[in-house]
């Protein structure tokens, strides 16, 4: 009986993985695009830890 329960758990996990892959399968053929360069790469706000600790200093 314990073996059947473990087998069902494995099947459920594999089904979740399969459905997840199917749901996101359209992203595998689309090239990755960054958002705007100045919002991510050149943004000093996301590079400074102080802005995360004291967000009221932004601005």
PQR file of N, CA, C, O and H, with PARSE charges and radii, in Angstrom:
ATOM      1  N   UNK A   1       0.830  -1.201   0.000 -0.4000 1.5000
ATOM      2  CA  UNK A   1       0.000   0.000   0.000 -0.0000 2.0000
ATOM      3  C   UNK A   1       0.868   1.256   0.000  0.5500 1.7000
ATOM      4  O   UNK A   1       0.558   2.234  -0.680 -0.5500 1.4000
ATOM      5  N   UNK A   2       1.971   1.220   0.778 -0.4000 1.5000
ATOM      6  CA  UNK A   2       2.849   2.382   0.866 -0.0000 2.0000
ATOM      7  C   UNK A   2       3.510   2.652  -0.481  0.5500 1.7000
ATOM      8  O   UNK A   2       3.739   3.809  -0.832 -0.5500 1.4000
ATOM      9  H   UNK A   2       2.223   0.426   1.331  0.4000 1.0000
ATOM     10  N   UNK A   3       3.818   1.606  -1.238 -0.4000 1.5000
ATOM     11  CA  UNK A   3       4.437   1.747  -2.535 -0.0000 2.0000
ATOM     12  C   UNK A   3       3.488   2.432  -3.524  0.5500 1.7000
ATOM     13  O   UNK A   3       3.926   3.222  -4.360 -0.5500 1.4000
ATOM     14  H   UNK A   3       3.631   0.666  -0.953  0.4000 1.0000
ATOM     15  N   UNK A   4       2.198   2.129  -3.427 -0.4000 1.5000
ATOM     16  CA  UNK A   4       1.200   2.740  -4.311 -0.0000 2.0000
ATOM     17  C   UNK A   4       1.089   4.236  -4.029  0.5500 1.7000
ATOM     18  O   UNK A   4       0.976   5.036  -4.957 -0.5500 1.4000
ATOM     19  H   UNK A   4       1.843   1.487  -2.748  0.4000 1.0000
ATOM     20  N   UNK A   5       1.120   4.616  -2.755 -0.4000 1.5000
ATOM     21  CA  UNK A   5       1.041   6.026  -2.374 -0.0000 2.0000
ATOM     22  C   UNK A   5       2.269   6.775  -2.885  0.5500 1.7000
ATOM     23  O   UNK A   5       2.141   7.887  -3.397 -0.5500 1.4000
ATOM     24  H   UNK A   5       1.212   3.966  -2.001  0.4000 1.0000
ATOM     25  N   UNK A   6       3.445   6.187  -2.754 -0.4000 1.5000
ATOM     26  CA  UNK A   6       4.653   6.839  -3.255 -0.0000 2.0000
ATOM     27  C   UNK A   6       4.612   6.964  -4.769  0.5500 1.7000
ATOM     28  O   UNK A   6       5.068   7.962  -5.327 -0.5500 1.4000
ATOM     29  H   UNK A   6       3.549   5.283  -2.338  0.4000 1.0000
ATOM     30  N   UNK A   7       4.065   5.949  -5.435 -0.4000 1.5000
ATOM     31  CA  UNK A   7       3.944   5.989  -6.889 -0.0000 2.0000
ATOM     32  C   UNK A   7       2.998   7.116  -7.312  0.5500 1.7000
ATOM     33  O   UNK A   7       3.265   7.816  -8.288 -0.5500 1.4000
ATOM     34  H   UNK A   7       3.694   5.138  -4.982  0.4000 1.0000
ATOM     35  N   UNK A   8       1.896   7.292  -6.582 -0.4000 1.5000
ATOM     36  CA  UNK A   8       0.953   8.369  -6.894 -0.0000 2.0000
ATOM     37  C   UNK A   8       1.595   9.736  -6.700  0.5500 1.7000
ATOM     38  O   UNK A   8       1.353  10.648  -7.491 -0.5500 1.4000
ATOM     39  H   UNK A   8       1.679   6.723  -5.789  0.4000 1.0000
ATOM     40  N   UNK A   9       2.408   9.891  -5.663 -0.4000 1.5000
ATOM     41  CA  UNK A   9       3.072  11.169  -5.427 -0.0000 2.0000
ATOM     42  C   UNK A   9       4.015  11.502  -6.574  0.5500 1.7000
ATOM     43  O   UNK A   9       4.076  12.649  -7.016 -0.5500 1.4000
ATOM     44  H   UNK A   9       2.605   9.150  -5.021  0.4000 1.0000
ATOM     45  N   UNK A  10       4.741  10.517  -7.053 -0.4000 1.5000
ATOM     46  CA  UNK A  10       5.661  10.737  -8.174 -0.0000 2.0000
ATOM     47  C   UNK A  10       4.882  11.123  -9.424  0.5500 1.7000
ATOM     48  O   UNK A  10       5.292  12.020 -10.160 -0.5500 1.4000
ATOM     49  H   UNK A  10       4.691   9.585  -6.694  0.4000 1.0000
ATOM     50  N   UNK A  11       3.767  10.453  -9.667 -0.4000 1.5000
ATOM     51  CA  UNK A  11       2.945  10.766 -10.835 -0.0000 2.0000
ATOM     52  C   UNK A  11       2.408  12.189 -10.725  0.5500 1.7000
ATOM     53  O   UNK A  11       2.410  12.920 -11.716 -0.5500 1.4000
ATOM     54  H   UNK A  11       3.434   9.724  -9.069  0.4000 1.0000
ATOM     55  N   UNK A  12       1.952  12.596  -9.549 -0.4000 1.5000
ATOM     56  CA  UNK A  12       1.436  13.952  -9.368 -0.0000 2.0000
ATOM     57  C   UNK A  12       2.519  15.008  -9.584  0.5500 1.7000
ATOM     58  O   UNK A  12       2.265  16.039 -10.207 -0.5500 1.4000
ATOM     59  H   UNK A  12       1.951  12.003  -8.744  0.4000 1.0000
ATOM     60  N   UNK A  13       3.709  14.758  -9.077 -0.4000 1.5000
ATOM     61  CA  UNK A  13       4.811  15.698  -9.269 -0.0000 2.0000
ATOM     62  C   UNK A  13       5.167  15.793 -10.748  0.5500 1.7000
ATOM     63  O   UNK A  13       5.387  16.891 -11.261 -0.5500 1.4000
ATOM     64  H   UNK A  13       3.914  13.920  -8.571  0.4000 1.0000
ATOM     65  N   UNK A  14       5.226  14.670 -11.429 -0.4000 1.5000
ATOM     66  CA  UNK A  14       5.530  14.683 -12.861 -0.0000 2.0000
ATOM     67  C   UNK A  14       4.440  15.394 -13.659  0.5500 1.7000
ATOM     68  O   UNK A  14       4.747  16.083 -14.631 -0.5500 1.4000
ATOM     69  H   UNK A  14       5.048  13.779 -11.012  0.4000 1.0000
ATOM     70  N   UNK A  15       3.186  15.241 -13.273 -0.4000 1.5000
ATOM     71  CA  UNK A  15       2.101  15.947 -13.949 -0.0000 2.0000
ATOM     72  C   UNK A  15       2.193  17.449 -13.740  0.5500 1.7000
ATOM     73  O   UNK A  15       1.954  18.214 -14.673 -0.5500 1.4000
ATOM     74  H   UNK A  15       2.936  14.681 -12.483  0.4000 1.0000
ATOM     75  N   UNK A  16       2.533  17.882 -12.545 -0.4000 1.5000
ATOM     76  CA  UNK A  16       2.705  19.309 -12.275 -0.0000 2.0000
ATOM     77  C   UNK A  16       3.842  19.873 -13.119  0.5500 1.7000
ATOM     78  O   UNK A  16       3.712  20.950 -13.701 -0.5500 1.4000
ATOM     79  H   UNK A  16       2.727  17.260 -11.786  0.4000 1.0000
ATOM     80  N   UNK A  17       4.947  19.151 -13.186 -0.4000 1.5000
ATOM     81  CA  UNK A  17       6.077  19.596 -14.010 -0.0000 2.0000
ATOM     82  C   UNK A  17       5.674  19.642 -15.480  0.5500 1.7000
ATOM     83  O   UNK A  17       6.002  20.601 -16.178 -0.5500 1.4000
ATOM     84  H   UNK A  17       5.052  18.276 -12.714  0.4000 1.0000
ATOM     85  N   UNK A  18       4.976  18.632 -15.953 -0.4000 1.5000
ATOM     86  CA  UNK A  18       4.540  18.579 -17.349 -0.0000 2.0000
ATOM     87  C   UNK A  18       3.610  19.736 -17.673  0.5500 1.7000
ATOM     88  O   UNK A  18       3.786  20.391 -18.700 -0.5500 1.4000
ATOM     89  H   UNK A  18       4.710  17.853 -15.386  0.4000 1.0000
ATOM     90  N   UNK A  19       2.631  20.003 -16.830 -0.4000 1.5000
ATOM     91  CA  UNK A  19       1.705  21.102 -17.078 -0.0000 2.0000
ATOM     92  C   UNK A  19       2.403  22.453 -16.988  0.5500 1.7000
ATOM     93  O   UNK A  19       2.062  23.381 -17.722 -0.5500 1.4000
ATOM     94  H   UNK A  19       2.487  19.470 -15.996  0.4000 1.0000
ATOM     95  N   UNK A  20       3.374  22.567 -16.096 -0.4000 1.5000
ATOM     96  CA  UNK A  20       4.156  23.805 -16.025 -0.0000 2.0000
ATOM     97  C   UNK A  20       4.951  24.040 -17.291  0.5500 1.7000
ATOM     98  O   UNK A  20       5.000  25.158 -17.804 -0.5500 1.4000
ATOM     99  H   UNK A  20       3.651  21.813 -15.500  0.4000 1.0000
ATOM    100  N   UNK A  21       5.573  22.987 -17.795 -0.4000 1.5000
ATOM    101  CA  UNK A  21       6.319  23.114 -19.057 -0.0000 2.0000
ATOM    102  C   UNK A  21       5.396  23.436 -20.227  0.5500 1.7000
ATOM    103  O   UNK A  21       5.752  24.224 -21.103 -0.5500 1.4000
ATOM    104  H   UNK A  21       5.534  22.079 -17.378  0.4000 1.0000
ATOM    105  N   UNK A  22       4.221  22.832 -20.242 -0.4000 1.5000
ATOM    106  CA  UNK A  22       3.271  23.132 -21.318 -0.0000 2.0000
ATOM    107  C   UNK A  22       2.762  24.568 -21.231  0.5500 1.7000
ATOM    108  O   UNK A  22       2.583  25.226 -22.255 -0.5500 1.4000
ATOM    109  H   UNK A  22       3.932  22.192 -19.531  0.4000 1.0000
ATOM    110  N   UNK A  23       2.532  25.052 -20.024 -0.4000 1.5000
ATOM    111  CA  UNK A  23       2.023  26.409 -19.862 -0.0000 2.0000
ATOM    112  C   UNK A  23       3.031  27.448 -20.322  0.5500 1.7000
ATOM    113  O   UNK A  23       2.648  28.482 -20.868 -0.5500 1.4000
ATOM    114  H   UNK A  23       2.678  24.517 -19.192  0.4000 1.0000
ATOM    115  N   UNK A  24       4.304  27.190 -20.109 -0.4000 1.5000
ATOM    116  CA  UNK A  24       5.342  28.148 -20.463 -0.0000 2.0000
ATOM    117  C   UNK A  24       6.124  27.736 -21.705  0.5500 1.7000
ATOM    118  O   UNK A  24       7.206  28.268 -21.953 -0.5500 1.4000
ATOM    119  H   UNK A  24       4.615  26.350 -19.665  0.4000 1.0000
ATOM    120  N   UNK A  25       5.598  26.802 -22.487 -0.4000 1.5000
ATOM    121  CA  UNK A  25       6.349  26.287 -23.635 -0.0000 2.0000
ATOM    122  C   UNK A  25       6.549  27.337 -24.723  0.5500 1.7000
ATOM    123  O   UNK A  25       7.489  27.219 -25.510 -0.5500 1.4000
ATOM    124  H   UNK A  25       4.719  26.369 -22.286  0.4000 1.0000
ATOM    125  N   UNK A  26       5.711  28.342 -24.792 -0.4000 1.5000
ATOM    126  CA  UNK A  26       5.882  29.349 -25.831 -0.0000 2.0000
ATOM    127  C   UNK A  26       7.082  30.254 -25.582  0.5500 1.7000
ATOM    128  O   UNK A  26       7.508  30.952 -26.501 -0.5500 1.4000
ATOM    129  H   UNK A  26       4.948  28.438 -24.152  0.4000 1.0000
ATOM    130  N   UNK A  27       7.640  30.269 -24.380 -0.4000 1.5000
ATOM    131  CA  UNK A  27       8.790  31.131 -24.110 -0.0000 2.0000
ATOM    132  C   UNK A  27      10.102  30.522 -24.586  0.5500 1.7000
ATOM    133  O   UNK A  27      11.121  31.213 -24.621 -0.5500 1.4000
ATOM    134  H   UNK A  27       7.294  29.701 -23.633  0.4000 1.0000
ATOM    135  N   UNK A  28      10.097  29.255 -24.950 -0.4000 1.5000
ATOM    136  CA  UNK A  28      11.338  28.603 -25.338 -0.0000 2.0000
ATOM    137  C   UNK A  28      11.831  29.060 -26.712  0.5500 1.7000
ATOM    138  O   UNK A  28      13.010  28.900 -27.026 -0.5500 1.4000
ATOM    139  H   UNK A  28       9.270  28.694 -24.922  0.4000 1.0000
ATOM    140  N   UNK A  29      10.960  29.614 -27.519 -0.4000 1.5000
ATOM    141  CA  UNK A  29      11.330  30.006 -28.874 -0.0000 2.0000
ATOM    142  C   UNK A  29      11.355  31.521 -29.060  0.5500 1.7000
ATOM    143  O   UNK A  29      11.493  32.000 -30.185 -0.5500 1.4000
ATOM    144  H   UNK A  29      10.001  29.744 -27.264  0.4000 1.0000
ATOM    145  N   UNK A  30      11.225  32.273 -27.982 -0.4000 1.5000
ATOM    146  CA  UNK A  30      11.234  33.731 -28.046 -0.0000 2.0000
ATOM    147  C   UNK A  30      12.564  34.220 -27.497  0.5500 1.7000
ATOM    148  O   UNK A  30      12.986  33.774 -26.430 -0.5500 1.4000
ATOM    149  H   UNK A  30      11.112  31.883 -27.068  0.4000 1.0000
ATOM    150  N   UNK A  31      13.232  35.123 -28.198 -0.4000 1.5000
ATOM    151  CA  UNK A  31      14.511  35.628 -27.678 -0.0000 2.0000
ATOM    152  C   UNK A  31      14.304  36.456 -26.413  0.5500 1.7000
ATOM    153  O   UNK A  31      13.267  37.096 -26.238 -0.5500 1.4000
ATOM    154  H   UNK A  31      12.889  35.485 -29.065  0.4000 1.0000
ATOM    155  N   UNK A  32      15.289  36.434 -25.549 -0.4000 1.5000
ATOM    156  CA  UNK A  32      15.229  37.187 -24.304 -0.0000 2.0000
ATOM    157  C   UNK A  32      15.534  38.643 -24.579  0.5500 1.7000
ATOM    158  O   UNK A  32      16.512  38.962 -25.255 -0.5500 1.4000
ATOM    159  H   UNK A  32      16.131  35.914 -25.692  0.4000 1.0000
ATOM    160  N   UNK A  33      14.709  39.518 -24.064 -0.4000 1.5000
ATOM    161  CA  UNK A  33      14.920  40.954 -24.226 -0.0000 2.0000
ATOM    162  C   UNK A  33      15.000  41.594 -22.852  0.5500 1.7000
ATOM    163  O   UNK A  33      14.163  41.347 -21.984 -0.5500 1.4000
ATOM    164  H   UNK A  33      13.914  39.259 -23.515  0.4000 1.0000
ATOM    165  N   UNK A  34      16.010  42.410 -22.671 -0.4000 1.5000
ATOM    166  CA  UNK A  34      16.070  43.198 -21.455 -0.0000 2.0000
ATOM    167  C   UNK A  34      15.057  44.325 -21.578  0.5500 1.7000
ATOM    168  O   UNK A  34      14.708  44.763 -22.674 -0.5500 1.4000
ATOM    169  H   UNK A  34      16.690  42.610 -23.376  0.4000 1.0000
ATOM    170  N   UNK A  35      14.603  44.775 -20.434 -0.4000 1.5000
ATOM    171  CA  UNK A  35      13.850  46.024 -20.467 -0.0000 2.0000
ATOM    172  C   UNK A  35      14.836  47.110 -20.838  0.5500 1.7000
ATOM    173  O   UNK A  35      15.963  46.810 -21.233 -0.5500 1.4000
ATOM    174  H   UNK A  35      14.886  44.419 -19.543  0.4000 1.0000
ATOM    175  N   UNK A  36      14.459  48.294 -20.725 -0.4000 1.5000
ATOM    176  CA  UNK A  36      15.335  49.365 -21.164 -0.0000 2.0000
ATOM    177  C   UNK A  36      16.642  49.358 -20.377  0.5500 1.7000
ATOM    178  O   UNK A  36      16.659  49.113 -19.171 -0.5500 1.4000
ATOM    179  H   UNK A  36      13.543  48.537 -20.403  0.4000 1.0000
ATOM    180  N   UNK A  37      17.714  49.628 -21.072 -0.4000 1.5000
ATOM    181  CA  UNK A  37      19.046  49.575 -20.471 -0.0000 2.0000
ATOM    182  C   UNK A  37      19.181  50.561 -19.315  0.5500 1.7000
ATOM    183  O   UNK A  37      19.799  50.248 -18.298 -0.5500 1.4000
ATOM    184  H   UNK A  37      17.701  49.828 -22.052  0.4000 1.0000
ATOM    185  N   UNK A  38      18.611  51.737 -19.467 -0.4000 1.5000
ATOM    186  CA  UNK A  38      18.766  52.731 -18.404 -0.0000 2.0000
ATOM    187  C   UNK A  38      17.951  52.394 -17.163  0.5500 1.7000
ATOM    188  O   UNK A  38      18.236  52.923 -16.089 -0.5500 1.4000
ATOM    189  H   UNK A  38      18.109  51.992 -20.293  0.4000 1.0000
ATOM    190  N   UNK A  39      16.955  51.536 -17.277 -0.4000 1.5000
ATOM    191  CA  UNK A  39      16.163  51.150 -16.103 -0.0000 2.0000
ATOM    192  C   UNK A  39      16.810  50.029 -15.299  0.5500 1.7000
ATOM    193  O   UNK A  39      16.511  49.865 -14.116 -0.5500 1.4000
ATOM    194  H   UNK A  39      16.723  51.106 -18.150  0.4000 1.0000
ATOM    195  N   UNK A  40      17.689  49.259 -15.925 -0.4000 1.5000
ATOM    196  CA  UNK A  40      18.280  48.120 -15.238 -0.0000 2.0000
ATOM    197  C   UNK A  40      19.785  48.284 -15.074  0.5500 1.7000
ATOM    198  O   UNK A  40      20.293  48.297 -13.953 -0.5500 1.4000
ATOM    199  H   UNK A  40      17.932  49.392 -16.886  0.4000 1.0000
ATOM    200  N   UNK A  41      20.489  48.406 -16.177 -0.4000 1.5000
ATOM    201  CA  UNK A  41      21.953  48.406 -16.139 -0.0000 2.0000
ATOM    202  C   UNK A  41      22.508  49.699 -15.563  0.5500 1.7000
ATOM    203  O   UNK A  41      23.440  49.672 -14.759 -0.5500 1.4000
ATOM    204  H   UNK A  41      20.076  48.395 -17.088  0.4000 1.0000
ATOM    205  N   UNK A  42      21.947  50.815 -15.963 -0.4000 1.5000
ATOM    206  CA  UNK A  42      22.495  52.113 -15.560 -0.0000 2.0000
ATOM    207  C   UNK A  42      21.756  52.740 -14.377  0.5500 1.7000
ATOM    208  O   UNK A  42      21.982  53.911 -14.072 -0.5500 1.4000
ATOM    209  H   UNK A  42      21.189  50.837 -16.615  0.4000 1.0000
ATOM    210  N   UNK A  43      20.906  52.014 -13.727 -0.4000 1.5000
ATOM    211  CA  UNK A  43      20.101  52.567 -12.646 -0.0000 2.0000
ATOM    212  C   UNK A  43      20.856  52.473 -11.321  0.5500 1.7000
ATOM    213  O   UNK A  43      21.062  51.371 -10.813 -0.5500 1.4000
ATOM    214  H   UNK A  43      20.723  51.063 -13.975  0.4000 1.0000
ATOM    215  N   UNK A  44      21.271  53.605 -10.753 -0.4000 1.5000
ATOM    216  CA  UNK A  44      22.020  53.555  -9.492 -0.0000 2.0000
ATOM    217  C   UNK A  44      21.162  53.153  -8.302  0.5500 1.7000
ATOM    218  O   UNK A  44      21.688  52.703  -7.285 -0.5500 1.4000
ATOM    219  H   UNK A  44      21.104  54.501 -11.166  0.4000 1.0000
ATOM    220  N   UNK A  45      19.852  53.309  -8.417 -0.4000 1.5000
ATOM    221  CA  UNK A  45      18.966  52.979  -7.294 -0.0000 2.0000
ATOM    222  C   UNK A  45      18.995  51.483  -7.001  0.5500 1.7000
ATOM    223  O   UNK A  45      18.956  51.088  -5.835 -0.5500 1.4000
ATOM    224  H   UNK A  45      19.425  53.674  -9.244  0.4000 1.0000
ATOM    225  N   UNK A  46      19.063  50.648  -8.028 -0.4000 1.5000
ATOM    226  CA  UNK A  46      19.058  49.205  -7.780 -0.0000 2.0000
ATOM    227  C   UNK A  46      20.447  48.667  -7.474  0.5500 1.7000
ATOM    228  O   UNK A  46      20.598  47.494  -7.133 -0.5500 1.4000
ATOM    229  H   UNK A  46      19.094  50.969  -8.975  0.4000 1.0000
ATOM    230  N   UNK A  47      21.457  49.510  -7.593 -0.4000 1.5000
ATOM    231  CA  UNK A  47      22.821  49.079  -7.288 -0.0000 2.0000
ATOM    232  C   UNK A  47      23.255  49.446  -5.875  0.5500 1.7000
ATOM    233  O   UNK A  47      24.199  48.858  -5.347 -0.5500 1.4000
ATOM    234  H   UNK A  47      21.335  50.463  -7.869  0.4000 1.0000
ATOM    235  N   UNK A  48      22.587  50.397  -5.265 -0.4000 1.5000
ATOM    236  CA  UNK A  48      22.958  50.867  -3.930 -0.0000 2.0000
ATOM    237  C   UNK A  48      22.112  50.181  -2.866  0.5500 1.7000
ATOM    238  O   UNK A  48      20.883  50.230  -2.923 -0.5500 1.4000
ATOM    239  H   UNK A  48      21.820  50.874  -5.693  0.4000 1.0000
ATOM    240  N   UNK A  49      22.746  49.558  -1.918 -0.4000 1.5000
ATOM    241  CA  UNK A  49      22.025  48.894  -0.830 -0.0000 2.0000
ATOM    242  C   UNK A  49      21.330  49.901   0.079  0.5500 1.7000
ATOM    243  O   UNK A  49      20.313  49.581   0.695 -0.5500 1.4000
ATOM    244  H   UNK A  49      23.744  49.518  -1.872  0.4000 1.0000
ATOM    245  N   UNK A  50      21.860  51.095   0.166 -0.4000 1.5000
ATOM    246  CA  UNK A  50      21.261  52.109   1.042 -0.0000 2.0000
ATOM    247  C   UNK A  50      19.835  52.455   0.633  0.5500 1.7000
ATOM    248  O   UNK A  50      19.014  52.774   1.493 -0.5500 1.4000
ATOM    249  H   UNK A  50      22.686  51.355  -0.334  0.4000 1.0000
ATOM    250  N   UNK A  51      19.526  52.401  -0.645 -0.4000 1.5000
ATOM    251  CA  UNK A  51      18.169  52.709  -1.095 -0.0000 2.0000
ATOM    252  C   UNK A  51      17.178  51.626  -0.669  0.5500 1.7000
ATOM    253  O   UNK A  51      15.991  51.908  -0.507 -0.5500 1.4000
ATOM    254  H   UNK A  51      20.193  52.143  -1.343  0.4000 1.0000
ATOM    255  N   UNK A  52      17.643  50.405  -0.490 -0.4000 1.5000
ATOM    256  CA  UNK A  52      16.768  49.342   0.003 -0.0000 2.0000
ATOM    257  C   UNK A  52      16.543  49.476   1.498  0.5500 1.7000
ATOM    258  O   UNK A  52      15.459  49.175   1.998 -0.5500 1.4000
ATOM    259  H   UNK A  52      18.608  50.176  -0.623  0.4000 1.0000
ATOM    260  N   UNK A  53      17.555  49.922   2.204 -0.4000 1.5000
ATOM    261  CA  UNK A  53      17.447  50.080   3.651 -0.0000 2.0000
ATOM    262  C   UNK A  53      16.637  51.331   3.992  0.5500 1.7000
ATOM    263  O   UNK A  53      15.808  51.315   4.902 -0.5500 1.4000
ATOM    264  H   UNK A  53      18.436  50.167   1.797  0.4000 1.0000
ATOM    265  N   UNK A  54      16.888  52.428   3.242 -0.4000 1.5000
ATOM    266  CA  UNK A  54      16.201  53.692   3.483 -0.0000 2.0000
ATOM    267  C   UNK A  54      15.583  54.195   2.173  0.5500 1.7000
ATOM    268  O   UNK A  54      16.146  55.081   1.531 -0.5500 1.4000
ATOM    269  H   UNK A  54      17.561  52.441   2.502  0.4000 1.0000
ATOM    270  N   UNK A  55      14.434  53.640   1.767 -0.4000 1.5000
ATOM    271  CA  UNK A  55      13.865  53.978   0.472 -0.0000 2.0000
ATOM    272  C   UNK A  55      13.375  55.414   0.359  0.5500 1.7000
ATOM    273  O   UNK A  55      13.167  55.901  -0.752 -0.5500 1.4000
ATOM    274  H   UNK A  55      13.977  52.920   2.289  0.4000 1.0000
ATOM    275  N   UNK A  56      13.186  56.104   1.476 -0.4000 1.5000
ATOM    276  CA  UNK A  56      12.710  57.487   1.429 -0.0000 2.0000
ATOM    277  C   UNK A  56      13.793  58.427   0.892  0.5500 1.7000
ATOM    278  O   UNK A  56      13.496  59.581   0.582 -0.5500 1.4000
ATOM    279  H   UNK A  56      13.355  55.708   2.379  0.4000 1.0000
ATOM    280  N   UNK A  57      15.020  57.969   0.776 -0.4000 1.5000
ATOM    281  CA  UNK A  57      16.093  58.800   0.236 -0.0000 2.0000
ATOM    282  C   UNK A  57      16.097  58.840  -1.296  0.5500 1.7000
ATOM    283  O   UNK A  57      16.858  59.604  -1.891 -0.5500 1.4000
ATOM    284  H   UNK A  57      15.261  57.032   1.028  0.4000 1.0000
ATOM    285  N   UNK A  58      15.262  58.032  -1.931 -0.4000 1.5000
ATOM    286  CA  UNK A  58      15.172  58.041  -3.394 -0.0000 2.0000
ATOM    287  C   UNK A  58      14.423  59.297  -3.815  0.5500 1.7000
ATOM    288  O   UNK A  58      13.352  59.598  -3.288 -0.5500 1.4000
ATOM    289  H   UNK A  58      14.644  57.412  -1.447  0.4000 1.0000
ATOM    290  N   UNK A  59      14.977  60.003  -4.740 -0.4000 1.5000
ATOM    291  CA  UNK A  59      14.252  61.147  -5.238 -0.0000 2.0000
ATOM    292  C   UNK A  59      15.038  62.351  -5.213  0.5500 1.7000
ATOM    293  O   UNK A  59      14.555  63.412  -5.609 -0.5500 1.4000
ATOM    294  H   UNK A  59      15.847  59.758  -5.168  0.4000 1.0000
TER
END
